[in-house]
Amino acid sequence: MTEIPEHLRKRAEEARQKAAGATGADKPADAAPSEATASGGEAAEGRIPVHLLDRSRAAANQPAPDADPAPAGGGAPAPSSGPDGHNQRLLTVVKSGSIQDAKSVPQDKVHVWPHLLVAEFLAALAVTLFLLAFSIFVNAPLLDLANFNQTPNPSKAPWYFLGLQEMLTMFHPMVAGVTIPGIGLILLAMAPYIDKNPSKAPEDRKFAISLMTVHLMFWAVLVMIGSFFRGPGFNFIFPWNSGLFFEL
Amino acid sequence: MVDSNGSKPTGQALAERVQGSQAWGSIFRPGSIFRKGYSDSPRNRSYVIMNSVLYHLHPVKVKRHAVKVSYTLCLGGLSFFLFIHLTVTGIFLMFFYRPTAAPAWNDILTLQTSVGFGLLVRNMHRWAAHLMVLSVFLHMARVFYHGAYKPPREFNWVIGVMLLQLTLLLSFTGYLLPWDQLALWAVTVGTNMMGFTPVFGPQVRFVLLGGVEIGTDTLLRWYVLHVLMLPFVTVIFMAIHFWRVRKDGGISGPL
């Protein structure tokens, strides 16, 4: 896409607005001179200066002496064909619209430096500071050396898999651990090909948004239950009664 | 040179001399702000991007709404930043870690007690990993709610779903490495589930564990996956992801 410098874009926009205002205001005034000229008053002719139009029309009506029908003949032109002894003719007027029409609509753009890079830098800095502060005060867990003979109760997967582990309590492992997440991921990846609705406006996408929100919430609730509401034997507990059985 | 009679301050003269040298000129491209200094002008703002390696990531200009933090919440960029953060802290951890069953746990303990900043760096690596899973997930939700996966960005969404899975795998493979009770049994639960894959479940489990049950072979296998193979694949997918963002016309428009 063509990038148009901002000051030029603004100038063009102003000019366009001015022109739009001018044509609106000048319509009646414009109609009068075009009627005054003998021809039907086409819009194209309205832009040609009147004296040039008159001159060319006069030249067209006046049969040239020693009429030479072949223009490529190169015969000596009549020296007195035009006013003041000039023999130039206005061949055509190319309207500015047809050669200067910009195909791309100028977009409102800003420089990446500093507008985007400063924001990115600040975000990165904030996250680094947060991680540093959090890591100073909260230690990563390191339990006892791995021991195959001592199964902790409960044994939990990492938190993002606890939704799956929660479904293990309801379904056969092949369904809970493979089929449901597999189908879920495939459907997720195919979302753009399933959702044919071209609109991005939330009011046009009520079904898609509801469906996604229900699934995200469903997943979040399962992870929450698996994380905080499952105790020894993976039985349902309340963390405020039985305590937390959760390691990050 | 010309300023032997003290017409210019020596600092400025030195700077000019360094910036005029062949070595300096060979490092910084013509037009780089490090060659000719920076003063704020539209031309120099363009040069900052155009004449630096950042040009691989960002165009010179973006749509005005694309810099609104309230639209993106910086989630995609932060996911990438956390990946870099995890790479840096992870390389530090690699210096003090051997991926074999009993030494692995001892190495972590030694790292925490005897290595300067060892505990802090390990903490940061762990929390950044959890944060990255979260930020990638939220980034996906943000993109969905903005309808940003719609044409022409369909394929980039598919790449994004793959990156989400790679993030989960990276986090999960790292989970085993401390070789403590938490690691062992979390991975036992996870791999038992994968063993229920239809048709070739036992084979999948065997390949993942490097044997019929979790042991030192599993540790080596997951270590290589965690520090080399999965990051390598992730970097490739991220490169395609970022490239497509630009090729598809920058980030999606306002709602």
Interface residues (C-beta under 8 A of the other chain):
Chain A: M1 E3 P5 E6 Q107 D108 K109 V110 H111 V112 W113 P114 H115 L116 L117 A119 E120 A123 A124 V127 T128 L131 L132 F134 S135 I136 V138 N139 A140 P141 L142 L143 D144 L145 A146 N147 F148 Q150 T151 P152 S155 K156 A157 P158 W159 Y160 F161 L164 Q165 L168 H172 P173 M174 A176 G177 V178 T179 L185 L188 A189 M190 A191 P192 Y193 D195 N197 P198 S199 K200 A201 P202 R205 A208 I209 M212 L216 E247 L248
Chain B: P42 R45 S46 V48 I49 L54 H58 P59 V60 K61 V62 K63 R64 A66 V67 V69 C74 G77 L78 F81 L82 H85 A101 A102 W105 I108 L109 Q112 L119 L120 R122 N123 M124 H125 R126 W127 A128 H130 L131 V133 F137 A141 F144 Y145 H146 G147 A148 Y149 K150 P151 R153 E154 W157 V158 V161 M162 Q165 L168 S171 F172 Y175 P178 W179 D180 Q181 L182 A183 L184 W185 A186 T188 V189 G190 N192 M193 M194 F196 T197 P198 G201 I214 G249 S252 G253 L255
